[in-house]
Amino acid sequence: MGFFMSEMLTDTALAQSIGRAIAKYRLMAGLTQAQVAERLNISNEAVSRMERGTIMPTVARLIQLAHIFDCEATDLLKESSHSIHDQARRLIDLMKQLNDTERQHLLGIVESMVAFYTMNKKYEL
């Protein structure tokens, strides 16, 4: 029973994370939930439930949403990924918006944070 419950929590967390990504991309596209619902031929409530993570969109639905938002379906998924490679790609996408000086500054901040967390882990043991 414990394993099954942890699987349910993982699925719920994943649905909520994907839902946040859907809401983010919808807002970036300048669309309302009603507009997305109309394009998908579903109810506003269904879009709301997807964004809240109470329902998990199908792969087909993610592809439709990606088309509406002019992004890749993987963009909606990688927002919720805990994979270091997906997270690195997200950082790259974010850093592309910065100039060289800003990127160097951000890199210094990240290096300082890594040093801080690494140092704190040593003292936790």
C-alpha positions in Angstrom: 0.0 0.0 0.0 2.9 2.4 0.8 4.4 2.1 -2.7 1.0 2.6 -4.3 0.4 5.8 -2.3 3.8 7.2 -3.1 3.1 6.6 -6.8 -0.1 8.5 -6.5 1.6 11.4 -4.9 4.2 11.4 -7.6 1.5 11.4 -10.3 -0.3 14.2 -8.5 2.9 16.3 -8.3 3.6 15.7 -11.9 0.1 16.7 -13.0 0.4 19.9 -11.0 3.8 20.7 -12.4 2.6 20.1 -16.0 -0.5 22.2 -15.2 1.7 25.1 -14.0 3.6 24.8 -17.3 0.4 24.8 -19.3 -0.8 28.0 -17.5 2.6 29.6 -18.0 2.7 29.0 -21.7 -1.0 30.0 -22.1 -0.3 33.3 -20.4 2.9 33.8 -22.5 0.7 33.2 -25.6 -1.7 35.9 -24.4 -4.7 33.5 -24.3 -7.5 33.0 -21.8 -8.6 29.6 -20.5 -11.8 30.2 -22.5 -9.9 30.7 -25.7 -7.8 27.6 -25.2 -11.0 25.6 -24.4 -12.6 26.8 -27.6 -9.6 25.8 -29.7 -9.6 22.4 -28.1 -13.4 22.0 -28.2 -13.5 21.3 -24.5 -15.0 23.2 -21.5 -13.3 26.0 -19.6 -13.5 23.8 -16.5 -11.4 21.1 -18.3 -8.7 23.7 -19.1 -8.8 24.9 -15.5 -8.5 21.3 -14.1 -5.5 20.7 -16.3 -3.8 23.9 -15.1 -4.6 23.0 -11.5 -3.3 19.5 -12.0 -6.5 17.8 -11.0 -6.4 15.9 -14.3 -3.4 14.8 -16.4 -3.6 15.8 -20.0 -3.0 13.0 -22.5 0.0 13.0 -24.9 -2.4 14.0 -27.7 -3.7 16.9 -25.7 -0.2 18.1 -24.8 0.6 18.1 -28.6 -2.5 20.1 -29.2 -1.6 22.6 -26.5 1.9 22.9 -27.8 0.5 23.8 -31.2 -1.8 26.4 -29.7 1.1 27.9 -27.6 3.6 27.7 -30.5 6.0 25.6 -28.5 7.1 22.0 -28.4 5.2 19.4 -26.3 8.5 18.7 -24.6 8.6 22.3 -23.4 5.4 21.5 -21.4 7.0 18.4 -20.0 10.5 19.5 -19.2 9.3 22.3 -16.9 8.3 19.5 -14.5 11.4 17.3 -15.0 13.8 16.6 -12.3 16.4 15.4 -14.8 19.6 17.4 -14.6 19.8 17.4 -18.4 16.3 19.0 -18.7 17.1 21.4 -16.0 20.3 22.4 -17.7 18.4 23.0 -21.0 15.9 25.2 -19.1 18.9 27.2 -17.7 20.3 27.5 -21.2 17.0 28.8 -22.6 16.8 31.3 -19.8 20.4 32.5 -20.2 19.9 33.0 -23.9 17.8 36.1 -23.0 20.8 37.7 -21.2 23.8 39.5 -22.6 27.4 38.2 -21.9 27.9 40.4 -18.8 24.5 39.3 -17.3 25.3 35.7 -18.0 28.7 36.0 -16.2 27.0 37.7 -13.3 24.4 34.9 -13.1 27.1 32.3 -13.3 28.9 33.8 -10.3 25.6 33.8 -8.3 25.1 30.1 -9.2 28.7 29.2 -8.3 28.3 30.9 -4.9 25.0 29.1 -4.2 26.5 25.7 -5.1 29.5 26.5 -2.8 27.0 27.5 0.0 24.9 24.3 -0.4 28.0 22.1 -0.6 29.5 23.6 2.5 26.2 23.2 4.4 26.0 19.5 3.4 29.4 18.9 4.9 28.2 20.2 8.3 24.9 18.2 8.1 26.8 14.9 8.2 
